[in-house]
């Protein structure tokens, strides 16, 4: 069995990627009457949405180019882990290092992501993951024929052991516990069927040949050994996962009858695809509005899902993937925890093949009484970091929150200042989500059709609101 250590970890058959880790901070998603505090602080009062645990940011150290047989790279933030350059020889051609690497001009591009953080008491699985089998369903953006899967233990307080893991397509029109067994493939880690991932570390599987159409559902079925008491996951999956205690039938066509259901992801954090040189990655970073609170479970109708479908169905942008790196309840401003500033290096700039970034972040800061100068400085820091990496960065205007617990005259004034700054030209472009969904009143609110869902809170859009938001970006932004 392979072992993923905290330092000098080789990524076999792959490219150098950014390492990252950090300390966790508890935050909560939803319309908080008393707002969101600094990253890492517990927020209290009047929550209209579910709580989610923030965590694991810190600056990423970028791995050096991995030539055949060499491993090199930089250490991540607090908590310390590396993901380094890898050996050559994969797919019949040496893969060179760098953020993505290349194979005869091809390179790795992220096609699906879920930012990893600590699973709090509200996001625990229905039974222990130790010696359990878990099937988790993802929806990729860009298709291809070779993929690799990332598993993250960034928040763990001990090692996690994966005994085996498989990938397969779920060809159902709805997300469920079934797979197409003809597509089922076993993953390997450093040539072994299993791997132990150290506390604070992440690991990529070896590349595997899988014909994966664009916008397809990919199921990842994992049999765990021991897991730590603190679980790494993504609470706001908006997708059902299927847990079988002591399960062993990893290639079973249907787990519906035997599985316990949970609407969270655990340990999976990314899927990369080998793509041609023209392929580019787009990463969206934000809070619960980008994470999709208010969208429908198992329908993949977050605004980023709508955008991904538009990009794939438009010939000029069919080479652009979408990676959603939002975490519900998080802030823009902050140097630790899950704040966008703290995790931008890992969650955006550390993704394979990234060329574009969309920042839709700041409503929780405003609700927590952060003032415009601090938000401006945070935006400027993200813009500078993106430009230093050759990434085009687009600002998303903050949608209205009139009628929610966040609203006050003072908070609306800050939102107005922030949106004016986003529209001022400081970003490489902006996406006017505010104008798209606002009712234009004074004070402004979400249009009723864009606000109405099962837990209408006048902060999170409805599925119709997310559809409108996903239809808003000008696709020519992603042809640059």
VEXTORTI-644325 format. One record per residue (C-alpha): residue number from 1; residue in one letter; x, y, z. Coordinates in Angstrom, 2 decimals. Layout:
REM VEXTORTI-644325
NUM; a; X; Y; Z .
...
REM end
This chain:
REM VEXTORTI-644325
1; x; 0.00; 0.00; 0.00 .
2; x; 1.31; 3.46; -0.85 .
3; x; 1.85; 6.06; 1.83 .
4; x; 1.29; 9.80; 1.45 .
5; x; 3.63; 11.59; 3.82 .
6; x; 3.64; 15.19; 4.92 .
7; x; 6.91; 16.00; 3.16 .
8; x; 8.55; 15.13; -0.16 .
9; x; 5.56; 13.16; -1.32 .
10; x; 5.98; 11.96; -4.91 .
11; x; 3.08; 12.38; -7.28 .
12; x; 3.64; 9.48; -9.65 .
13; x; 2.78; 9.80; -13.32 .
14; x; 1.89; 13.42; -12.83 .
15; x; 2.76; 17.01; -12.62 .
16; x; 3.96; 19.31; -9.92 .
17; x; 1.06; 20.85; -8.08 .
18; x; 0.64; 23.29; -5.25 .
19; x; 0.70; 21.99; -1.69 .
20; x; -1.53; 23.55; 0.91 .
21; x; -2.86; 23.13; 4.34 .
22; x; -3.78; 25.22; 7.31 .
23; x; -5.75; 25.52; 10.47 .
24; x; -9.48; 25.12; 10.55 .
25; x; -12.04; 27.69; 11.53 .
26; x; -15.74; 27.17; 12.24 .
27; x; -18.17; 29.20; 10.19 .
28; x; -21.85; 28.88; 9.41 .
29; x; -23.84; 29.09; 6.22 .
30; x; -27.08; 30.93; 5.78 .
31; x; -28.73; 34.19; 6.77 .
32; x; -27.05; 34.95; 10.07 .
33; x; -28.76; 37.74; 11.96 .
34; x; -25.52; 38.65; 13.66 .
35; x; -23.34; 38.04; 10.65 .
36; x; -20.07; 36.24; 10.05 .
37; x; -16.99; 37.05; 12.06 .
38; x; -13.35; 36.74; 11.22 .
39; x; -12.16; 33.52; 9.61 .
40; x; -11.70; 30.90; 12.27 .
41; x; -14.29; 32.40; 14.63 .
42; x; -17.56; 30.80; 15.63 .
43; x; -20.55; 32.79; 14.40 .
44; x; -23.64; 32.98; 16.50 .
45; x; -27.20; 34.14; 16.21 .
46; x; -30.19; 33.69; 13.94 .
47; x; -28.93; 31.17; 11.40 .
48; x; -31.35; 30.49; 8.57 .
49; x; -29.07; 27.98; 6.86 .
50; x; -27.08; 24.92; 7.80 .
51; x; -23.82; 25.19; 9.68 .
52; x; -20.68; 24.21; 7.86 .
53; x; -17.19; 23.91; 9.21 .
54; x; -14.54; 26.02; 7.61 .
55; x; -10.94; 24.98; 7.44 .
56; x; -7.65; 24.25; 5.83 .
57; x; -6.36; 27.20; 4.00 .
58; x; -2.88; 28.69; 4.20 .
59; x; -0.56; 29.68; 1.42 .
60; x; 0.43; 27.00; -1.03 .
61; x; 3.97; 26.19; -1.95 .
62; x; 4.26; 25.49; -5.64 .
63; x; 6.03; 22.30; -6.61 .
64; x; 9.07; 22.52; -8.77 .
65; x; 9.13; 20.82; -12.15 .
66; x; 9.30; 17.07; -11.77 .
67; x; 11.68; 15.47; -14.17 .
68; x; 11.76; 11.72; -14.60 .
69; x; 12.51; 10.16; -11.26 .
70; x; 12.77; 13.39; -9.24 .
71; x; 10.56; 14.89; -6.60 .
72; x; 10.66; 18.50; -5.59 .
73; x; 8.38; 21.17; -4.29 .
74; x; 7.41; 23.70; -1.68 .
75; x; 5.66; 23.28; 1.61 .
76; x; 2.09; 24.46; 2.13 .
77; x; 0.76; 26.63; 4.92 .
78; x; 0.25; 25.83; 8.57 .
79; x; -0.20; 22.12; 9.04 .
80; x; 2.40; 21.40; 6.39 .
81; x; 1.98; 19.22; 3.35 .
82; x; 3.51; 18.99; -0.08 .
83; x; 2.28; 17.76; -3.40 .
84; x; 5.34; 17.62; -5.55 .
85; x; 6.71; 17.03; -8.99 .
86; x; 6.37; 13.51; -10.29 .
87; x; 8.05; 10.83; -12.26 .
88; x; 7.83; 10.57; -15.99 .
89; x; 6.84; 7.65; -18.11 .
90; x; 3.04; 7.91; -17.85 .
91; x; 0.86; 7.34; -20.91 .
92; x; 3.91; 6.34; -22.92 .
93; x; 5.48; 9.79; -22.67 .
94; x; 7.34; 11.68; -19.98 .
95; x; 5.12; 14.06; -18.06 .
96; x; 7.04; 17.15; -17.11 .
97; x; 6.42; 19.14; -13.95 .
98; x; 4.91; 22.53; -13.49 .
99; x; 1.31; 23.35; -12.59 .
100; x; -0.35; 20.78; -14.78 .
101; x; 2.55; 19.17; -16.61 .
102; x; 2.30; 18.01; -20.21 .
103; x; 2.11; 14.88; -22.31 .
104; x; 3.08; 15.52; -25.93 .
105; x; 1.55; 18.99; -25.57 .
106; x; -1.39; 17.72; -23.51 .
107; x; -1.76; 18.87; -19.91 .
108; x; -3.76; 18.31; -16.77 .
109; x; -6.83; 20.50; -16.30 .
110; x; -9.15; 20.40; -13.31 .
111; x; -12.65; 19.35; -14.35 .
112; x; -14.31; 19.05; -10.92 .
113; x; -13.37; 20.24; -7.45 .
114; x; -14.80; 20.50; -3.95 .
115; x; -12.80; 22.61; -1.51 .
116; x; -11.91; 20.41; 1.50 .
117; x; -12.53; 21.49; 5.08 .
118; x; -13.33; 20.06; 8.49 .
119; x; -16.65; 18.22; 8.81 .
120; x; -18.33; 19.64; 11.92 .
121; x; -21.01; 18.03; 14.08 .
122; x; -23.74; 18.85; 11.53 .
123; x; -21.89; 17.16; 8.67 .
124; x; -20.99; 13.77; 10.10 .
125; x; -21.76; 10.59; 8.14 .
126; x; -24.69; 8.45; 9.35 .
127; x; -22.25; 5.82; 10.62 .
128; x; -18.49; 5.49; 10.89 .
129; x; -16.38; 5.59; 7.75 .
130; x; -13.88; 3.18; 9.30 .
131; x; -13.97; -0.05; 7.26 .
132; x; -16.94; 1.35; 5.33 .
133; x; -17.61; 1.69; 1.61 .
134; x; -18.70; 5.08; 0.29 .
135; x; -19.98; 5.89; -3.21 .
136; x; -19.86; 9.60; -4.07 .
137; x; -21.15; 11.18; -7.26 .
138; x; -19.57; 14.15; -9.01 .
139; x; -20.43; 16.00; -12.20 .
140; x; -17.44; 16.96; -14.31 .
141; x; -17.28; 19.83; -16.77 .
142; x; -14.56; 19.09; -19.34 .
143; x; -14.40; 15.56; -20.75 .
144; x; -11.46; 13.40; -21.74 .
145; x; -9.95; 9.93; -21.81 .
146; x; -7.42; 10.02; -18.95 .
147; x; -8.19; 11.23; -15.44 .
148; x; -6.76; 11.32; -11.93 .
149; x; -8.59; 11.80; -8.62 .
150; x; -7.47; 13.80; -5.60 .
151; x; -8.15; 12.71; -2.02 .
152; x; -7.60; 15.20; 0.80 .
153; x; -6.89; 14.70; 4.50 .
154; x; -6.10; 18.37; 5.16 .
155; x; -8.32; 18.58; 8.24 .
156; x; -7.57; 15.18; 9.70 .
157; x; -6.11; 14.72; 13.16 .
158; x; -4.51; 11.46; 12.05 .
159; x; -3.95; 9.38; 8.92 .
160; x; -6.74; 8.02; 6.74 .
161; x; -6.36; 4.67; 4.99 .
162; x; -7.94; 3.94; 1.61 .
163; x; -7.99; 0.20; 0.97 .
164; x; -9.28; 0.56; -2.57 .
165; x; -11.06; 3.08; -4.78 .
166; x; -12.87; 2.78; -8.10 .
167; x; -14.31; 5.23; -10.60 .
168; x; -17.18; 4.65; -13.00 .
169; x; -19.73; 6.63; -14.95 .
170; x; -23.23; 7.04; -13.59 .
171; x; -25.25; 7.19; -16.77 .
172; x; -28.60; 7.77; -15.10 .
173; x; -30.27; 11.08; -15.91 .
174; x; -30.46; 11.68; -12.16 .
175; x; -27.78; 11.38; -9.51 .
176; x; -28.16; 8.05; -7.71 .
177; x; -26.33; 5.01; -6.33 .
178; x; -25.97; 3.24; -9.69 .
179; x; -22.96; 2.91; -11.96 .
180; x; -22.40; 1.59; -15.45 .
181; x; -20.31; -1.45; -14.55 .
182; x; -18.78; -1.57; -18.03 .
183; x; -16.95; 1.67; -17.19 .
184; x; -15.78; 0.64; -13.70 .
185; x; -12.03; 1.05; -13.19 .
186; x; -9.81; 0.57; -10.14 .
187; x; -7.63; 3.50; -9.11 .
188; x; -4.02; 3.01; -8.08 .
189; x; -1.76; 5.12; -5.88 .
190; x; 1.95; 4.93; -6.61 .
191; x; 1.16; 1.61; -8.28 .
192; x; -0.68; 0.17; -5.27 .
193; x; -4.41; -0.45; -4.81 .
194; x; -4.51; 1.52; -1.57 .
195; x; -2.83; 4.39; 0.19 .
196; x; -2.48; 5.89; 3.64 .
197; x; -2.78; 9.68; 3.59 .
198; x; -1.00; 11.43; 6.44 .
199; x; -2.61; 14.09; 8.60 .
200; x; -2.67; 17.36; 6.66 .
201; x; -1.76; 15.74; 3.32 .
202; x; -3.41; 15.26; -0.07 .
203; x; -2.75; 12.66; -2.74 .
204; x; -3.53; 12.20; -6.41 .
205; x; -4.26; 8.78; -7.84 .
206; x; -2.18; 7.50; -10.71 .
207; x; -3.69; 8.43; -14.12 .
208; x; -6.30; 6.03; -15.42 .
209; x; -7.85; 5.65; -18.84 .
210; x; -11.57; 6.39; -18.64 .
211; x; -13.66; 7.69; -21.52 .
212; x; -15.45; 10.51; -19.74 .
213; x; -17.81; 12.71; -21.78 .
214; x; -18.15; 16.37; -20.91 .
215; x; -20.79; 17.09; -18.25 .
216; x; -20.94; 13.42; -17.25 .
217; x; -21.51; 12.05; -13.76 .
218; x; -18.52; 10.22; -12.33 .
219; x; -18.96; 8.03; -9.25 .
220; x; -16.03; 7.45; -6.91 .
221; x; -16.47; 4.39; -4.70 .
222; x; -14.00; 4.04; -1.85 .
223; x; -13.42; 1.34; 0.75 .
224; x; -11.77; 2.87; 3.81 .
225; x; -9.64; 1.32; 6.49 .
226; x; -9.15; 3.49; 9.55 .
227; x; -10.14; 7.15; 9.48 .
228; x; -9.30; 9.88; 12.00 .
229; x; -11.84; 11.39; 14.36 .
230; x; -11.72; 14.69; 12.47 .
231; x; -13.00; 14.14; 8.93 .
232; x; -12.11; 16.16; 5.86 .
233; x; -14.99; 16.77; 3.50 .
234; x; -17.31; 19.24; 1.85 .
235; x; -20.59; 19.61; 3.71 .
236; x; -22.40; 21.60; 1.02 .
237; x; -22.28; 18.90; -1.64 .
238; x; -25.95; 19.33; -2.68 .
239; x; -25.43; 15.72; -3.76 .
240; x; -26.29; 12.42; -2.06 .
241; x; -23.52; 9.99; -1.14 .
242; x; -24.11; 6.31; -0.38 .
243; x; -22.50; 4.66; 2.65 .
244; x; -22.37; 0.89; 3.24 .
245; x; -20.86; -0.10; 6.63 .
246; x; -18.36; -2.93; 6.13 .
247; x; -19.20; -2.88; 2.43 .
248; x; -16.96; -4.79; 0.04 .
249; x; -18.85; -4.86; -3.30 .
250; x; -16.99; -1.89; -4.72 .
251; x; -18.12; -2.58; -8.31 .
252; x; -21.78; -3.22; -7.47 .
253; x; -24.11; -1.83; -10.10 .
254; x; -26.54; -0.40; -7.54 .
255; x; -26.05; 0.34; -3.82 .
256; x; -29.55; 1.73; -3.26 .
257; x; -30.85; -1.17; -1.18 .
258; x; -27.84; -1.49; 1.12 .
259; x; -26.68; 2.11; 1.53 .
260; x; -27.26; 4.82; 4.09 .
261; x; -27.67; 8.21; 2.44 .
262; x; -25.87; 11.42; 3.36 .
263; x; -25.81; 14.72; 1.52 .
264; x; -22.13; 15.43; 2.07 .
265; x; -18.82; 14.59; 0.39 .
266; x; -15.85; 13.15; 2.28 .
267; x; -12.17; 13.10; 1.30 .
268; x; -12.66; 13.59; -2.46 .
269; x; -11.48; 17.03; -3.56 .
270; x; -10.66; 17.03; -7.26 .
271; x; -10.71; 15.33; -10.64 .
272; x; -8.20; 16.29; -13.34 .
273; x; -8.37; 15.33; -16.99 .
274; x; -5.63; 15.19; -19.61 .
275; x; -6.65; 17.75; -22.22 .
276; x; -5.21; 19.30; -25.34 .
277; x; -3.04; 22.44; -25.14 .
278; x; -6.00; 24.78; -25.76 .
279; x; -7.92; 23.59; -22.68 .
280; x; -8.17; 26.01; -19.77 .
281; x; -9.57; 25.89; -16.28 .
282; x; -12.01; 28.37; -14.73 .
283; x; -12.23; 28.45; -10.91 .
284; x; -15.09; 30.12; -9.04 .
285; x; -14.39; 31.00; -5.41 .
286; x; -16.98; 32.29; -2.98 .
287; x; -19.41; 31.50; -0.20 .
288; x; -22.74; 29.66; 0.04 .
289; x; -24.18; 31.51; -2.97 .
290; x; -21.54; 29.91; -5.18 .
291; x; -21.62; 26.67; -3.16 .
292; x; -25.29; 26.50; -4.16 .
293; x; -27.40; 26.87; -1.02 .
294; x; -30.96; 27.08; -2.35 .
295; x; -30.24; 24.90; -5.37 .
296; x; -31.83; 21.45; -5.65 .
297; x; -30.10; 18.41; -4.17 .
298; x; -28.92; 16.02; -6.91 .
299; x; -29.91; 18.34; -9.75 .
300; x; -26.58; 20.12; -10.22 .
301; x; -28.21; 23.50; -10.75 .
302; x; -25.81; 25.83; -8.97 .
303; x; -24.94; 28.87; -11.05 .
304; x; -21.55; 27.31; -11.80 .
305; x; -23.27; 24.19; -13.19 .
306; x; -25.36; 26.36; -15.49 .
307; x; -22.23; 28.18; -16.64 .
308; x; -20.35; 24.91; -17.21 .
309; x; -23.12; 23.64; -19.49 .
310; x; -23.14; 26.91; -21.45 .
311; x; -19.37; 26.75; -21.92 .
312; x; -19.46; 23.14; -23.11 .
313; x; -22.32; 23.81; -25.53 .
314; x; -20.57; 26.82; -27.08 .
315; x; -17.90; 25.75; -29.61 .
316; x; -15.65; 28.71; -28.81 .
317; x; -15.50; 27.78; -25.10 .
318; x; -15.92; 23.99; -25.13 .
319; x; -12.27; 23.75; -24.05 .
320; x; -12.96; 25.56; -20.73 .
321; x; -13.63; 23.61; -17.54 .
322; x; -15.36; 24.89; -14.41 .
323; x; -14.17; 24.20; -10.87 .
324; x; -16.37; 25.29; -7.95 .
325; x; -14.21; 26.14; -4.92 .
326; x; -16.86; 27.80; -2.77 .
327; x; -17.45; 27.08; 0.91 .
328; x; -20.68; 28.09; 2.60 .
329; x; -20.45; 30.61; 5.41 .
330; x; -17.00; 31.87; 4.52 .
331; x; -15.60; 35.36; 4.18 .
332; x; -13.48; 37.27; 1.69 .
333; x; -11.18; 38.97; 4.18 .
334; x; -8.79; 37.01; 6.38 .
335; x; -5.36; 35.44; 6.50 .
336; x; -6.42; 32.13; 8.07 .
337; x; -9.19; 29.57; 8.02 .
338; x; -11.51; 29.48; 5.05 .
339; x; -11.40; 33.15; 4.03 .
340; x; -10.85; 33.58; 0.31 .
341; x; -7.61; 35.45; 0.92 .
342; x; -6.26; 32.54; 2.96 .
343; x; -7.18; 29.75; 0.55 .
344; x; -6.78; 31.50; -2.81 .
345; x; -3.31; 30.03; -3.39 .
346; x; -4.48; 26.45; -2.97 .
347; x; -8.08; 26.57; -4.07 .
348; x; -7.65; 28.76; -7.14 .
349; x; -4.04; 29.20; -8.22 .
350; x; -3.12; 25.65; -7.18 .
351; x; -5.64; 24.02; -9.53 .
352; x; -4.39; 22.31; -12.65 .
353; x; -4.56; 24.31; -15.86 .
354; x; -6.23; 27.34; -14.29 .
355; x; -6.51; 30.35; -16.60 .
356; x; -9.58; 32.19; -15.28 .
357; x; -10.97; 32.98; -11.84 .
358; x; -14.34; 34.39; -10.77 .
359; x; -14.54; 35.94; -7.31 .
360; x; -18.10; 36.23; -5.95 .
361; x; -17.32; 36.84; -2.32 .
362; x; -17.97; 39.38; 0.40 .
363; x; -21.61; 39.23; 1.46 .
364; x; -20.68; 37.52; 4.74 .
365; x; -18.06; 40.18; 5.38 .
366; x; -20.67; 42.88; 4.92 .
367; x; -23.09; 41.03; 7.16 .
368; x; -20.32; 40.84; 9.76 .
369; x; -19.66; 44.61; 9.63 .
370; x; -16.43; 44.52; 7.60 .
371; x; -15.93; 47.90; 5.97 .
372; x; -15.17; 48.74; 2.35 .
373; x; -11.43; 49.56; 2.77 .
374; x; -10.69; 46.09; 4.14 .
375; x; -12.68; 44.45; 1.34 .
376; x; -10.95; 46.58; -1.29 .
377; x; -7.56; 45.53; 0.05 .
378; x; -8.61; 41.87; -0.08 .
379; x; -9.82; 42.14; -3.67 .
380; x; -6.57; 43.88; -4.62 .
381; x; -4.53; 41.09; -3.05 .
382; x; -6.41; 38.43; -5.04 .
383; x; -6.03; 40.41; -8.27 .
384; x; -2.29; 40.78; -7.70 .
385; x; -1.83; 37.09; -6.89 .
386; x; -3.80; 36.04; -9.97 .
387; x; -1.89; 38.34; -12.29 .
388; x; 1.43; 37.09; -10.90 .
389; x; 0.36; 33.62; -12.08 .
390; x; -0.94; 34.79; -15.46 .
391; x; -4.56; 34.15; -14.44 .
392; x; -7.36; 36.45; -15.62 .
393; x; -9.59; 37.35; -12.69 .
394; x; -13.20; 38.52; -12.94 .
395; x; -15.21; 40.11; -10.16 .
396; x; -18.81; 39.17; -9.47 .
397; x; -21.00; 41.91; -8.05 .
398; x; -22.67; 41.07; -4.75 .
399; x; -26.37; 40.34; -5.09 .
400; x; -28.90; 42.30; -2.98 .
401; x; -29.90; 41.07; 0.46 .
402; x; -32.81; 43.35; 1.29 .
403; x; -35.26; 41.50; 3.52 .
404; x; -32.58; 39.24; 5.00 .
405; x; -30.96; 39.38; 8.42 .
406; x; -27.96; 41.02; 6.79 .
407; x; -29.81; 44.10; 5.66 .
408; x; -29.22; 47.51; 7.20 .
409; x; -28.73; 50.93; 5.66 .
410; x; -25.05; 50.78; 6.61 .
411; x; -24.59; 47.31; 5.11 .
412; x; -26.31; 48.35; 1.90 .
413; x; -23.95; 51.33; 1.67 .
414; x; -20.94; 49.00; 1.87 .
415; x; -22.45; 46.68; -0.76 .
416; x; -22.93; 49.68; -3.06 .
417; x; -19.31; 50.76; -2.57 .
418; x; -18.02; 47.24; -3.18 .
419; x; -20.05; 46.78; -6.35 .
420; x; -18.94; 50.15; -7.69 .
421; x; -15.34; 49.08; -7.13 .
422; x; -15.88; 45.74; -8.86 .
423; x; -17.38; 47.58; -11.84 .
424; x; -14.57; 50.17; -11.91 .
425; x; -12.18; 48.20; -14.10 .
426; x; -9.78; 46.96; -11.44 .
427; x; -10.56; 43.35; -12.36 .
428; x; -9.94; 41.94; -15.84 .
429; x; -13.71; 42.10; -16.26 .
430; x; -16.81; 41.86; -14.12 .
431; x; -19.99; 39.82; -14.09 .
432; x; -22.99; 41.83; -12.94 .
433; x; -24.90; 39.27; -10.90 .
434; x; -26.41; 42.14; -8.91 .
435; x; -28.08; 43.71; -11.94 .
436; x; -29.23; 40.30; -13.17 .
437; x; -31.28; 39.35; -10.12 .
438; x; -32.11; 42.65; -8.37 .
439; x; -35.64; 44.02; -8.31 .
440; x; -34.26; 47.55; -8.64 .
441; x; -36.24; 48.83; -5.65 .
442; x; -34.94; 51.01; -2.86 .
443; x; -33.68; 49.22; -0.91 .
444; x; -33.08; 46.50; -3.50 .
445; x; -34.05; 42.87; -3.01 .
446; x; -33.79; 39.72; -5.07 .
447; x; -36.63; 39.52; -7.55 .
448; x; -39.34; 37.34; -6.01 .
449; x; -38.97; 34.62; -8.65 .
450; x; -35.23; 34.53; -7.98 .
451; x; -35.64; 34.39; -4.19 .
452; x; -38.37; 31.81; -3.67 .
453; x; -37.31; 28.36; -2.52 .
454; x; -38.10; 26.02; 0.37 .
455; x; -36.22; 28.15; 2.90 .
456; x; -36.55; 31.59; 1.32 .
457; x; -34.28; 33.92; 3.28 .
458; x; -33.78; 36.80; 0.80 .
459; x; -30.06; 36.09; 0.88 .
460; x; -29.67; 32.90; -1.16 .
461; x; -31.17; 32.72; -4.65 .
462; x; -33.62; 30.04; -5.71 .
463; x; -32.93; 27.55; -8.51 .
464; x; -34.44; 30.12; -10.87 .
465; x; -32.08; 32.71; -9.45 .
466; x; -29.08; 30.45; -9.97 .
467; x; -30.22; 29.79; -13.53 .
468; x; -30.28; 33.53; -14.14 .
469; x; -26.85; 33.94; -12.57 .
470; x; -25.38; 31.12; -14.63 .
471; x; -26.80; 32.69; -17.78 .
472; x; -25.28; 36.09; -16.95 .
473; x; -21.54; 35.78; -17.74 .
474; x; -20.52; 36.86; -21.24 .
475; x; -18.83; 33.75; -22.65 .
476; x; -16.36; 35.87; -24.62 .
477; x; -14.62; 36.53; -21.30 .
478; x; -13.38; 32.96; -21.52 .
479; x; -11.98; 33.15; -25.03 .
480; x; -9.14; 35.49; -24.02 .
REM end
